[in-house]
Amino acid sequence: LRVGGLGGIIGREGKLGRREEAEHLRMMGAVLREKPEVLVLHAGPDVPGRRVHGSAPIREVLEGREEVLVVCGHAHWEEPLATLTGGTQVLNVDSRAVLLQRAR
């Protein structure tokens, strides 16, 4: 299982755990080029049509990458699983314990 991750959130540089949007997306792209099966992010994407907190720029980078499961948190989603345009699945684990098993 190939796992990649990126800590921190998009925000004003100089505050702990935050970086400028362009730098955050550049780093995320570098991780995705390694083709992880699971991508762990602190903050996740927004989901059009759902009332969840997330980042549109992160969503735009992730859309169409159906080969990766995105695991994120930072903001609680009532419904923890979402599918983005193009098939990317996003699992929000904020305030949850989740057990993942490989399909047989």
C-alpha positions as CSV (number, residue, x, y, z in Angstrom):
1,L,0.0,0.0,0.0
2,R,1.5,3.3,-1.1
3,V,0.7,6.1,1.4
4,G,1.6,9.8,0.9
5,G,0.8,12.8,3.1
6,L,1.0,16.5,3.6
7,G,0.6,18.3,6.9
8,G,-0.5,21.8,7.5
9,I,-3.2,23.9,6.0
10,I,-3.5,26.8,3.5
11,G,-3.3,30.1,5.3
12,R,-1.1,33.0,6.2
13,E,2.5,32.0,6.3
14,G,4.1,32.7,9.6
15,K,1.3,31.1,11.6
16,L,2.1,27.6,12.9
17,G,1.1,24.8,10.5
18,R,0.1,27.2,7.6
19,R,1.6,27.9,4.2
20,E,0.6,30.0,1.2
21,E,-1.8,28.4,-1.2
22,A,0.6,28.1,-4.1
23,E,3.2,26.4,-2.0
24,H,0.7,24.0,-0.4
25,L,-0.6,23.0,-3.8
26,R,2.9,22.6,-5.2
27,M,3.8,20.3,-2.4
28,M,0.6,18.3,-2.8
29,G,1.3,17.9,-6.5
30,A,4.8,16.5,-5.7
31,V,3.3,13.9,-3.3
32,L,0.7,12.9,-6.0
33,R,3.4,12.5,-8.6
34,E,4.6,9.6,-6.5
35,K,1.2,7.9,-7.1
36,P,0.1,7.1,-3.6
37,E,-3.0,4.8,-3.2
38,V,-3.9,6.8,0.0
39,L,-3.2,10.5,0.4
40,V,-3.4,11.8,4.0
41,L,-4.1,15.6,4.3
42,H,-4.8,17.7,7.3
43,A,-7.4,19.8,5.6
44,G,-9.4,18.4,2.7
45,P,-11.3,19.6,-0.3
46,D,-14.7,21.3,-0.5
47,V,-17.5,19.2,-2.1
48,P,-19.8,21.0,-4.5
49,G,-23.4,20.4,-3.6
50,R,-22.7,19.5,0.0
51,R,-22.5,21.8,3.0
52,V,-19.0,20.9,4.1
53,H,-16.0,22.9,5.0
54,G,-13.0,22.4,2.7
55,S,-10.8,24.0,0.1
56,A,-11.8,24.5,-3.6
57,P,-8.1,24.7,-4.8
58,I,-7.4,21.3,-3.1
59,R,-10.5,19.8,-4.7
60,E,-9.4,21.1,-8.1
61,V,-6.0,19.3,-7.7
62,L,-7.7,16.1,-6.6
63,E,-10.5,15.8,-9.1
64,G,-10.1,13.0,-11.6
65,R,-7.7,11.0,-9.5
66,E,-9.8,8.0,-8.9
67,E,-6.8,5.8,-8.1
68,V,-6.3,7.6,-4.7
69,L,-8.3,7.6,-1.5
70,V,-8.0,10.9,0.2
71,V,-8.1,10.8,4.0
72,C,-8.5,14.2,5.7
73,G,-9.9,15.9,8.8
74,H,-9.5,19.5,10.2
75,A,-13.3,20.2,9.9
76,H,-16.0,17.7,10.8
77,W,-18.3,16.5,8.0
78,E,-21.7,15.0,9.1
79,E,-21.4,12.5,6.2
80,P,-17.8,11.3,6.2
81,L,-17.5,9.9,2.6
82,A,-17.7,12.0,-0.6
83,T,-16.8,11.3,-4.3
84,L,-15.4,14.2,-6.3
85,T,-15.9,14.8,-10.0
86,G,-13.8,12.1,-11.8
87,G,-14.2,9.5,-9.1
88,T,-11.8,10.7,-6.4
89,Q,-13.0,9.4,-3.0
90,V,-12.6,11.5,0.1
91,L,-12.9,10.2,3.6
92,N,-13.1,12.8,6.4
93,V,-12.0,11.2,9.7
94,D,-12.3,14.2,11.9
95,S,-13.6,13.1,15.4
96,R,-13.9,9.5,14.1
97,A,-12.2,6.2,14.4
98,V,-12.2,4.4,11.0
99,L,-11.0,0.9,10.1
100,L,-10.1,0.4,6.4
101,Q,-9.9,-3.1,4.9
102,R,-8.7,-4.1,1.5
103,A,-11.5,-5.5,-0.7
104,R,-11.3,-9.2,-1.3
